[in-house]
Amino acid sequence: MSHDYSAIARDVLQSLGGVDNVEQAAHCVTRLRLSLKDPKKVDVATLNQIDLVKGSFFTAGLYQVVIGPGDVEKVYAALREQTGLAAMTIADLKQQSATKINGMQRLVRILSDVFMPILPALIIAGLLMGVNNLIGAKGMFIEGVTLLEAYPALDGVWSLINLMANTSFVFLPALVGWSAAKRFGGSEILGIVLGLMLVHPDLLNAWNYGKVVAGLGDQGMPYFDIFGWFKIEKVGYQGQILPILLAAYVMSVIEKWLRARVPNAIQLLVVPITTIVITGVLALALIGPVTRHLGILITEGVVTLFDFAPLIGGAIFGVLFAPLVITGMHHMFLGVDLQLISTHGGTFIWPMIVMSNLAQGSAALGVFYMTRNVRDKSMASTSAISAYFGITEPAMFGINLRYKFPFYAALIGSAMGCIFLSLNKVQSSAIGVGGLPGFISIMPQYIPVFIVGMVIAIAVPFLLTCALSVKIVRPGYRVA
């Protein structure tokens, strides 16, 4: 179906209070992000009735209009053409609106700005790692043996996939260093160098460090002996987030301070080497050890909560994750996932995120089944498919929140699915697609239980939405 994107952009602008009310605009995968002079001028009712618009809301200083994947880019292009606004990235737009938000929202924005650019690499690595886990899982396809044992010729394929899957996680600090340096205003190439420094082969990796701390093996803790004055542990930070995140911030501060004071003629000679030497020493001697222990405390706290009260932990997460998506605060869980994978070899958070996404999609599917409104039926079907593959905004804002009771049904289904997973200690070895293909990234021994959780998260919201649509009289719905 073709759309008149120029007409849609014109109607959106009019509903937003006119061209003069729009200061800046950017877009993400599904939404227009707009900085408005006066958000009170927005005609919300008219805006939400425009073709392709699936909902709108104001949060963290920005007005956001949910369009959907693909279409949002074309509406944005038409909007820029009609307003004459310069193209902007989301990071640029967020920085301009930073004065309108509180400290917690700024922290979440930083995490979002750092992790979102590297998310495709993590998802690809997660899917490949999931495929490798399936190939190497005993009894998954052939009773008593793995596919590798049954078909030795697969060993080369398995090794190649394993290499590809592990690359993003082994060099994760380099990816985060690049993205964080860009976010904090430092040199991106120095961010990569700093990240690679923290995973240098001369440093103990996480496995050997754990053996040394536990007193296993003959090797003691190696050190950099600095003139006999002090020693720095030769320890790497493979797969860890906090050390490189803070180190990249410190590096950017030092670099910007130097650039403002060193003459241009010698900047290339002085600034990079001074920045790397100072930050490198601080990262290995102070930032790394402190943040490593902080990361351990955070992950142990989360693990303890779910070990001590898995039912309560699962219920709280299942109910709160979708509302956090609305505020954008859900991005902070990516760091927790990566920390859990680094310290425990797997995460139980990401599988529960899949439950929430599926539940939102099924609630929208329930609306599709029950409604007689042609526009709602079309929007509900496409939104449900999108949510089943991990993008929930169209379903939430276009359907579920608009009618409210489908959103509540999704929260109930999500909570039940998360409780089931939490009680059964389901874990994934990596981050994958947060929807129907999610089982690929689940540890093989948990896949059957995870699929049962998926059935719960899909069936409960759908049935509840259908039942509530009969009980609650609303225009366009079948009423018994």
C-alpha positions as a printed Julia matrix, in Angstrom:
480×3 Matrix{Float64}:
   0.0     0.0    0.0
   1.45    3.38  -1.05
   1.24    6.46   1.16
   1.42   10.19   0.47
   4.31   10.94   2.83
   4.28   14.66   2.02
   0.61   14.92   3.02
   1.23   12.89   6.19
   4.17   15.13   7.15
   2.07   18.24   6.48
  -0.77   16.93   8.69
   1.71   15.97  11.43
   3.24   19.46  11.4
  -0.17   21.08  11.58
  -1.16   18.89  14.54
   2.11   19.73  16.29
   1.2    23.41  16.3
   2.62   24.4   12.95
   6.08   24.7   11.45
   7.06   27.5   13.83
   6.47   25.27  16.87
   9.06   22.67  15.75
  12.64   23.54  16.75
  14.52   20.35  15.78
  13.65   16.84  14.57
  15.29   13.43  14.35
  14.07    9.86  14.12
  14.87    6.38  15.43
  13.71    2.99  14.12
  10.02    3.65  14.83
   9.5     7.22  16.07
   9.87   10.85  15.11
  11.69   12.67  17.93
  10.84   16.38  18.06
  11.95   19.35  20.12
   8.97   21.71  20.36
   8.81   25.31  21.54
   5.48   24.69  23.28
   4.27   21.06  23.65
   0.88   22.37  24.85
   0.06   23.45  21.3
  -0.08   19.82  20.09
  -3.53   18.62  19.01
  -3.13   15.06  20.28
  -6.53   13.78  19.14
  -6.01   14.95  15.56
  -2.38   13.8   15.51
  -3.25   10.25  16.52
  -5.84    9.97  13.73
  -3.35   10.73  10.95
  -2.55    7.87   8.58
   0.52    5.87   9.74
   0.58    7.58  13.17
   0.28    4.85  15.8
   0.47    7.07  18.86
   2.32    9.99  20.41
   3.63   11.08  23.79
   5.89   13.61  25.49
   8.82   12.38  27.57
  12.27   13.54  28.63
  11.88   16.92  26.93
  10.98   15.5   23.5
   7.68   14.93  21.74
   7.65   11.5   20.08
   5.37   10.37  17.27
   5.23    6.62  16.63
   5.2     5.86  12.88
   6.78    2.42  12.49
   9.85    0.91  10.8
  10.57    2.06   7.23
   7.77    4.62   7.02
   9.3     6.84   9.71
  12.33    7.6    7.52
  10.13    8.74   4.62
   7.87   10.87   6.82
  10.98   12.42   8.4
  12.44   13.24   4.97
   9.17   14.9    3.92
   8.97   16.79   7.21
  12.52   18.13   6.76
  11.72   19.19   3.21
   8.68   21.17   4.39
  10.36   22.77   7.41
  13.9    23.31   6.13
  15.28   21.75   9.32
  18.81   20.34   9.21
  19.27   16.58   9.53
  20.08   15.59  13.1
  20.99   12.42  14.93
  19.06   11.37  18.02
  22.18   12.01  20.13
  22.37   15.61  18.86
  18.71   16.19  19.55
  18.95   14.67  23.03
  21.91   16.86  23.91
  19.97   19.97  22.94
  17.03   18.96  25.15
  19.2    17.77  28.06
  18.4    20.87  30.12
  14.75   19.81  30.28
  15.36   16.47  32.02
  16.53   15.3   35.44
  19.75   13.49  36.42
  18.33    9.99  36.18
  16.94   10.65  32.73
  20.35   11.99  31.63
  22.04    8.8   32.84
  19.57    6.64  30.93
  20.1     8.77  27.83
  23.86    8.28  28.06
  23.43    4.5   28.3
  21.01    4.57  25.38
  23.32    6.71  23.23
  26.28    4.41  23.96
  24.58    1.04  23.53
  22.18    1.63  20.65
  24.88    2.04  17.93
  26.55   -1.26  18.92
  23.31   -3.2   19.46
  23.28   -4.77  15.93
  26.72   -6.29  16.57
  25.52   -7.75  19.87
  22.33   -9.19  18.37
  24.21  -10.79  15.47
  26.74  -12.27  17.89
  23.92  -13.54  20.09
  22.15  -15.28  17.23
  25.37  -16.91  15.99
  26.23  -18.01  19.51
  22.75  -19.49  19.81
  23.24  -21.48  16.6
  26.55  -22.77  17.94
  24.95  -23.75  21.23
  22.33  -25.78  19.38
  24.98  -27.57  17.32
  26.94  -28.42  20.47
  23.97  -29.36  22.7
  23.86  -33.02  23.68
  20.54  -34.69  23.02
  18.96  -31.63  21.41
  18.51  -33.31  18.01
  19.95  -36.82  18.46
  19.5   -38.71  21.69
  22.67  -38.91  23.8
  25.01  -37.08  21.42
  25.61  -33.65  19.94
  25.4   -32.87  16.24
  29.18  -32.42  16.33
  29.64  -35.92  17.67
  27.21  -37.4   15.17
  28.6   -35.43  12.23
  32.32  -34.62  12.78
  32.41  -32.8    9.46
  30.5   -29.95  11.17
  33.51  -29.13  13.33
  34.93  -26.62  10.87
  31.59  -24.86  10.49
  31.12  -24.85  14.28
  34.59  -23.33  14.83
  34.02  -20.64  12.2
  30.62  -19.65  13.63
  32.12  -19.68  17.12
  34.82  -17.24  16.0
  32.25  -14.89  14.47
  29.95  -15.14  17.5
  32.65  -14.44  20.08
  34.28  -11.5   18.32
  31.76   -8.87  19.49
  31.96  -10.09  23.08
  35.74  -10.57  23.23
  36.3    -7.04  21.88
  33.22   -5.49  23.52
  35.31   -2.84  25.35
  36.59   -1.62  21.95
  33.01   -1.28  20.66
  31.9     0.52  23.82
  35.06    2.65  23.77
  34.26    3.85  20.24
  30.62    4.59  21.0
  31.26    6.15  24.43
  34.07    8.39  23.13
  31.74    9.6   20.39
  28.99   10.28  22.96
  31.31   12.13  25.36
  32.94   14.24  22.67
  36.33   12.52  22.58
  38.29   10.96  19.74
  36.58    7.76  18.56
  39.85    6.13  17.46
  41.36    6.75  20.91
  38.25    5.17  22.41
  38.87    2.06  20.32
  42.56    1.98  21.33
  41.61    2.31  25.01
  39.08   -0.5   24.69
  41.58   -2.79  22.96
  44.13   -2.0   25.65
  41.74   -3.4   28.28
  41.54   -6.73  26.43
  45.2    -7.0   25.37
  46.48  -10.62  25.24
  49.22   -9.75  27.78
  46.5    -9.21  30.42
  44.84  -12.06  32.32
  41.44  -12.86  30.87
  38.41  -13.32  33.09
  38.78  -17.12  33.3
  42.43  -17.06  34.37
  41.8   -14.15  36.74
  39.1   -16.18  38.48
  41.5   -19.12  38.84
  44.18  -16.9   40.35
  41.76  -15.29  42.83
  40.48  -18.75  43.82
  44.07  -19.94  44.34
  43.86  -22.57  41.61
  46.85  -23.47  39.44
  50.49  -22.52  39.77
  50.29  -19.01  38.32
  50.18  -16.08  40.73
  48.84  -12.6   40.03
  51.1   -10.86  37.46
  51.87   -7.15  37.92
  53.29   -4.13  36.16
  56.03   -3.02  38.55
  56.33    0.77  38.15
  59.85    1.73  39.32
  59.3    -0.28  42.48
  56.88    2.42  43.71
  53.6     0.67  43.06
  52.2    -2.32  41.2
  49.31   -2.59  38.73
  47.54   -5.91  38.24
  47.83   -7.32  34.7
  44.11   -8.02  34.44
  41.9    -7.68  31.36
  38.25   -6.69  31.19
  36.84   -8.84  28.39
  33.07   -8.53  28.07
  32.78   -5.89  30.81
  30.98   -2.58  30.44
  31.63   -0.33  33.43
  35.46   -0.15  33.19
  35.55    1.07  29.59
  32.45    3.27  30.02
  34.03    5.28  32.84
  37.51    5.15  31.27
  36.15    6.55  27.99
  34.5     9.39  29.88
  37.75   10.23  31.7
  39.66    9.97  28.42
  37.26   12.38  26.69
  37.54   14.91  29.53
  41.35   14.78  29.44
  41.47   15.01  25.64
  39.11   17.99  25.46
  41.06   19.76  28.23
  44.33   19.27  26.35
  42.92   20.34  22.98
  41.78   23.62  24.51
  45.3    24.36  25.81
  47.86   22.74  23.5
  48.88   24.84  20.45
  47.48   23.56  17.16
  50.97   23.04  15.71
  51.81   20.27  18.19
  48.36   18.9   19.04
  48.74   15.78  16.91
  52.01   14.96  18.67
  51.05   15.84  22.24
  47.32   15.28  22.74
  46.82   11.6   21.67
  49.88   10.17  23.49
  49.27   12.19  26.66
  45.58   11.24  26.69
  46.23    7.52  26.2
  49.1     7.3   28.7
  47.23    9.09  31.48
  43.92    7.34  30.84
  45.58    3.95  30.34
  47.33    4.13  33.72
  44.15    5.3   35.44
  42.08    2.59  33.71
  44.37   -0.29  34.71
  45.35    1.0   38.17
  42.13    2.53  39.47
  39.07    2.65  37.19
  39.22   -1.02  36.17
  39.56   -2.58  39.64
  36.95   -0.29  41.22
  34.33   -0.71  38.48
  34.97   -4.46  38.26
  34.01   -4.85  41.91
  31.1    -2.44  41.46
  29.84   -4.51  38.53
  30.15   -7.67  40.6
  28.11   -6.06  43.4
  25.39   -4.97  40.96
  25.08   -8.36  39.31
  25.24  -10.24  42.61
  22.48   -7.99  43.94
  20.25   -8.74  40.95
  21.04  -12.46  41.12
  20.34  -12.56  44.87
  16.95  -10.91  44.39
  15.86  -13.44  41.81
  17.35  -16.36  43.76
  15.68  -15.28  47.01
  12.28  -14.34  45.57
  12.01  -15.51  41.94
   8.23  -15.16  41.9
   8.32  -11.56  43.11
  11.29  -10.66  40.92
   9.67  -12.12  37.8
   6.33  -10.43  38.53
   7.9    -7.01  39.1
  10.01   -7.24  35.95
   7.11   -8.48  33.84
   4.87   -5.63  34.93
   7.42   -2.82  34.82
   9.41   -3.48  31.65
   6.81   -2.2   29.16
   6.23    1.05  31.13
  10.02    1.51  31.18
  10.03    1.2   27.37
   7.63    4.16  27.29
  10.1     6.29  29.26
  13.16    4.92  27.44
  14.68    3.65  30.69
  14.67    0.05  29.44
  18.08    0.65  27.82
  19.79    0.36  31.2
  19.05   -3.38  31.26
  21.42   -3.97  28.33
  24.36   -3.13  30.56
  23.05   -5.49  33.25
  22.65   -8.26  30.65
  26.21   -7.86  29.43
  27.56   -7.76  32.99
  25.66  -10.96  33.87
  26.98  -12.69  30.73
  30.51  -11.61  31.62
  30.43  -12.7   35.28
  27.96  -15.61  35.24
  28.14  -16.9   31.68
  24.48  -16.1   30.98
  21.64  -13.67  31.69
  18.11  -14.29  32.97
  17.04  -10.68  32.23
  16.97  -10.85  28.44
  14.67  -13.93  28.27
  12.12  -12.0   30.35
  12.34   -9.03  27.96
  11.18  -11.44  25.24
   8.12  -12.26  27.37
   7.16   -8.59  27.58
   7.55   -8.06  23.83
   5.48  -11.12  22.94
   2.77  -10.1   25.39
   2.4    -6.66  23.8
   2.18   -8.27  20.35
  -0.49  -10.74  21.48
  -2.62   -8.03  23.06
  -2.55   -6.18  19.73
  -3.41   -9.45  17.99
  -6.43   -9.76  20.29
  -7.57   -6.31  19.17
  -7.12   -7.39  15.53
  -9.34  -10.41  16.14
 -12.1    -8.52  17.97
 -12.31   -5.12  16.3
 -14.58   -4.21  13.39
 -12.77   -0.94  12.73
 -10.84   -1.35   9.44
  -8.07    1.1   10.4
  -7.57   -0.51  13.8
  -7.57   -3.97  12.29
  -4.85   -3.04   9.83
  -2.77   -1.25  12.47
  -3.2    -4.07  15.0
  -2.05   -6.77  12.59
   1.14   -4.98  11.49
   1.89   -3.87  15.05
   1.53   -7.41  16.38
   3.96   -8.76  13.78
   6.44   -5.99  14.64
   6.22   -6.81  18.36
   6.69  -10.52  17.7
  10.08   -9.58  16.25
  11.11   -7.3   19.09
   9.8    -3.82  18.18
   6.88   -3.08  20.5
   6.31    0.68  20.15
   3.73    0.44  17.32
   1.69   -2.11  19.28
   1.93   -0.24  22.57
   1.27    3.29  21.36
  -0.89    2.54  18.34
  -3.24    0.01  19.93
  -2.7    -1.18  23.49
  -2.27    2.12  25.33
  -4.98    3.77  23.28
  -7.58    1.25  24.49
  -5.83    0.69  27.86
  -7.27   -2.75  28.66
  -5.12   -4.54  26.01
  -2.06   -2.93  27.66
  -3.12   -4.22  31.07
  -3.75   -7.66  29.57
  -0.22   -7.57  28.12
   1.26   -6.67  31.52
  -0.53   -9.61  33.13
   0.64  -12.02  30.43
   4.18  -10.65  30.62
   4.25  -11.05  34.41
   3.02  -14.65  34.19
   5.61  -15.52  31.54
   8.41  -13.86  33.52
   7.38  -15.63  36.75
   7.5   -18.96  34.94
  10.97  -18.25  33.53
  12.24  -16.92  36.84
  11.03  -19.95  38.78
  12.77  -22.22  36.25
  16.03  -20.18  36.2
  15.95  -19.81  32.41
  19.06  -18.12  30.97
  20.38  -17.04  27.6
  24.03  -17.14  26.64
  23.77  -13.89  24.67
  21.44  -11.13  23.53
  19.34  -11.98  20.49
  16.14  -10.91  18.76
  13.61  -10.05  21.47
  10.71  -11.94  19.95
   9.74  -15.26  18.37
  13.32  -16.06  17.22
  14.49  -15.49  20.8
  14.75  -19.19  21.61
  17.89  -19.39  19.42
  19.91  -17.48  22.03
  18.6   -19.46  25.01
  20.93  -22.02  26.58
  19.89  -25.36  25.03
  18.87  -27.02  28.31
  16.35  -24.23  28.93
  14.8   -24.06  25.44
  11.8   -26.37  26.18
  10.93  -24.38  29.32
  11.43  -21.09  27.47
   9.02  -22.19  24.73
   6.39  -22.92  27.4
   6.98  -19.39  28.72
   6.5   -18.03  25.2
   3.16  -19.86  24.94
   2.05  -18.27  28.24
   3.13  -14.79  27.16
   1.33  -15.18  23.82
  -1.88  -16.92  24.95
  -2.74  -15.02  28.15
  -2.8   -11.46  26.71
  -4.68  -12.59  23.62
  -7.38  -14.38  25.61
  -7.65  -11.59  28.19
  -7.95   -8.93  25.48
 -10.69  -10.87  23.73
 -12.54  -11.44  27.03
 -12.24   -7.82  28.15
 -13.34   -6.5   24.76
 -16.58   -8.39  25.24
 -17.07   -7.16  28.79
 -16.07   -3.54  28.19
 -18.34   -1.83  25.68
 -16.23    0.14  23.2
 -17.08    1.4   19.71
 -15.93   -0.95  16.99
 -15.79   -4.06  19.2
 -18.03   -7.1   19.23
 -20.18   -7.06  22.33
 -21.84  -10.25  23.54
